[in-house]
Amino acid sequence: MANIITHRKSSTASAVPSGGSLALGELAINTADGRLFLKKGDGTVVDVGNSALTSLNFQMNGGGVALTTGIKGFIEVPYACDIVYWTVLLASGAGATAAETVAIDILRSTYSGFATIPSIVGAGTKPGTSSATKNQGAPASWTSVAISAGDILGFQVTTAPATAQMCTLSLRVQRK
């Protein structure tokens, strides 16, 4: 006779078990999201299937001319995550690099609240370059680094380069 092993489970989308609801090493499954959770030795609960870093990438193209200030577009983020660090890459036409200055603000809104899109960077250090072709950094003094599943991110150039026609902003995120 076969033994059946069952795990704690939830069919509620985005539900995450609390540390108090699981025993050390116990697994829990969210059947709505297809996520598997584990209680670690320090008492925290981790998403076993989504523990690695991943990237959210946004490319801006001036269409043959230098990038200008303003909102350049939006993406919808399909999962909850925290921004860990960012990378900015600048280039001119034909892939030539351009050592210039650019600053990019990141805006966040829920889908239902899309008409109002506040900055998550706030008074913090915006992703960008300073007389360089590339730069990386961590979110320094940002208003928030948390993104909820279904949030809309907007990208606004606040300081435009003189000649660079292309810019890629890559956000490295930790899925929740």
C-alpha positions as CSV (number, residue, x, y, z in Angstrom):
1,M,0.0,0.0,0.0
2,A,1.4,3.4,-1.0
3,N,1.7,6.2,1.4
4,I,0.4,9.6,0.4
5,I,2.4,12.7,1.5
6,T,0.4,15.9,1.6
7,H,1.7,19.4,2.1
8,R,0.0,22.5,3.3
9,K,-1.7,24.2,0.4
10,S,-3.7,27.2,-0.6
11,S,-5.7,27.9,-3.7
12,T,-5.7,31.7,-3.0
13,A,-3.7,33.6,-5.6
14,S,-0.6,35.4,-4.1
15,A,-1.1,33.7,-0.7
16,V,2.2,33.2,1.1
17,P,2.4,31.0,4.3
18,S,3.6,32.7,7.5
19,G,6.5,31.3,9.4
20,G,4.2,30.4,12.3
21,S,2.0,28.2,10.1
22,L,4.9,25.9,9.0
23,A,7.3,23.6,10.8
24,L,11.0,23.8,10.1
25,G,11.7,22.3,6.7
26,E,7.9,21.9,5.9
27,L,6.8,22.6,2.4
28,A,3.6,24.5,1.4
29,I,2.1,24.9,-2.1
30,N,0.1,27.7,-3.6
31,T,-1.9,25.8,-6.2
32,A,-3.3,29.0,-7.8
33,D,0.2,30.4,-8.6
34,G,2.1,27.1,-8.8
35,R,4.6,28.3,-6.1
36,L,6.4,26.2,-3.6
37,F,7.5,27.5,-0.2
38,L,9.9,26.2,2.5
39,K,10.4,27.3,6.1
40,K,14.2,27.8,6.6
41,G,16.2,27.2,9.8
42,D,16.1,30.9,10.6
43,G,12.3,30.8,10.7
44,T,11.8,32.7,7.4
45,V,9.6,31.3,4.6
46,V,11.2,31.4,1.1
47,D,9.7,30.8,-2.4
48,V,11.8,27.8,-3.5
49,G,10.9,28.2,-7.2
50,N,11.6,32.0,-7.4
51,S,14.6,32.6,-5.2
52,A,16.9,33.6,-8.0
53,L,17.4,37.1,-9.3
54,T,15.8,38.1,-12.6
55,S,15.8,41.2,-14.7
56,L,13.2,43.7,-15.9
57,N,14.6,45.4,-18.9
58,F,13.4,48.6,-20.6
59,Q,14.9,50.0,-23.8
60,M,14.6,53.6,-25.0
61,N,15.3,54.6,-28.6
62,G,15.4,58.1,-29.9
63,G,14.5,56.9,-33.4
64,G,17.8,58.3,-35.0
65,V,18.0,61.4,-32.8
66,A,19.2,62.0,-29.2
67,L,16.9,60.9,-26.4
68,T,14.8,63.7,-24.9
69,T,13.3,64.1,-21.5
70,G,9.9,62.8,-20.7
71,I,8.1,59.5,-20.2
72,K,9.4,56.8,-22.6
73,G,7.0,54.0,-21.8
74,F,5.6,51.4,-19.4
75,I,5.8,47.7,-18.5
76,E,3.5,45.5,-16.4
77,V,5.3,43.4,-13.9
78,P,3.6,39.9,-13.6
79,Y,5.1,39.0,-10.2
80,A,5.8,40.5,-6.8
81,C,9.5,41.5,-6.4
82,D,12.0,43.9,-4.8
83,I,14.5,46.0,-6.9
84,V,18.0,45.0,-5.8
85,Y,20.1,47.0,-8.2
86,W,20.1,48.6,-11.6
87,T,22.2,48.9,-14.8
88,V,22.1,51.7,-17.4
89,L,23.8,51.4,-20.8
90,L,24.0,54.3,-23.3
91,A,24.8,54.2,-27.1
92,S,24.6,56.4,-30.1
93,G,23.6,55.2,-33.6
94,A,25.1,52.0,-35.1
95,G,25.9,50.8,-31.6
96,A,28.7,53.3,-30.9
97,T,29.0,54.1,-27.2
98,A,28.4,57.6,-25.9
99,A,30.0,58.8,-22.7
100,E,27.2,61.1,-21.5
101,T,24.9,61.9,-18.6
102,V,21.4,60.6,-18.3
103,A,19.0,60.2,-15.4
104,I,15.9,58.0,-15.3
105,D,13.0,58.2,-12.9
106,I,11.0,55.0,-12.2
107,L,7.3,55.4,-11.7
108,R,4.9,52.8,-10.2
109,S,1.2,52.4,-10.2
110,T,-1.4,49.7,-9.9
111,Y,-3.3,48.8,-13.0
112,S,-6.5,50.3,-11.6
113,G,-4.7,53.5,-10.5
114,F,-2.8,54.0,-13.7
115,A,-3.9,57.7,-14.1
116,T,-1.7,58.6,-11.1
117,I,1.9,57.3,-11.4
118,P,4.1,58.4,-8.5
119,S,7.9,58.0,-8.5
120,I,9.4,55.1,-6.5
121,V,12.8,56.8,-6.6
122,G,11.5,60.0,-5.0
123,A,14.4,62.2,-3.7
124,G,16.8,59.2,-4.0
125,T,19.5,58.7,-6.5
126,K,18.0,58.1,-10.0
127,P,19.5,55.3,-12.2
128,G,21.8,56.9,-14.8
129,T,25.2,57.8,-15.9
130,S,27.5,60.8,-15.4
131,S,29.9,61.3,-18.3
132,A,29.9,57.5,-18.9
133,T,28.5,54.9,-21.2
134,K,27.4,52.6,-18.4
135,N,26.7,52.6,-14.7
136,Q,25.3,50.3,-12.0
137,G,24.0,51.0,-8.5
138,A,21.7,50.0,-5.7
139,P,18.4,51.8,-4.9
140,A,19.9,54.6,-2.7
141,S,17.3,56.3,-0.5
142,W,14.4,55.4,-2.8
143,T,10.8,55.8,-1.6
144,S,10.2,52.1,-2.3
145,V,11.8,49.1,-3.9
146,A,8.8,46.9,-3.6
147,I,6.7,46.0,-6.7
148,S,3.4,44.1,-6.4
149,A,2.3,41.6,-9.0
150,G,0.4,43.5,-11.7
151,D,2.0,46.9,-11.0
152,I,2.8,49.1,-13.9
153,L,6.3,50.7,-14.1
154,G,6.9,53.8,-16.1
155,F,10.3,55.2,-17.2
156,Q,10.9,58.9,-17.4
157,V,14.1,60.5,-18.6
158,T,14.7,63.5,-16.4
159,T,18.2,64.4,-17.6
160,A,18.7,63.8,-21.4
161,P,22.0,63.0,-23.0
162,A,23.4,65.3,-25.7
163,T,23.8,62.8,-28.5
164,A,23.0,59.3,-27.2
165,Q,20.1,57.7,-29.1
166,M,19.6,54.5,-27.2
167,C,19.5,53.7,-23.5
168,T,18.7,50.4,-21.7
169,L,17.7,50.3,-18.1
170,S,17.9,46.9,-16.5
171,L,16.4,46.4,-13.0
172,R,17.7,43.3,-11.2
173,V,14.8,42.1,-9.0
174,Q,14.4,39.4,-6.3
175,R,11.1,37.7,-6.8
176,K,8.9,37.3,-3.7
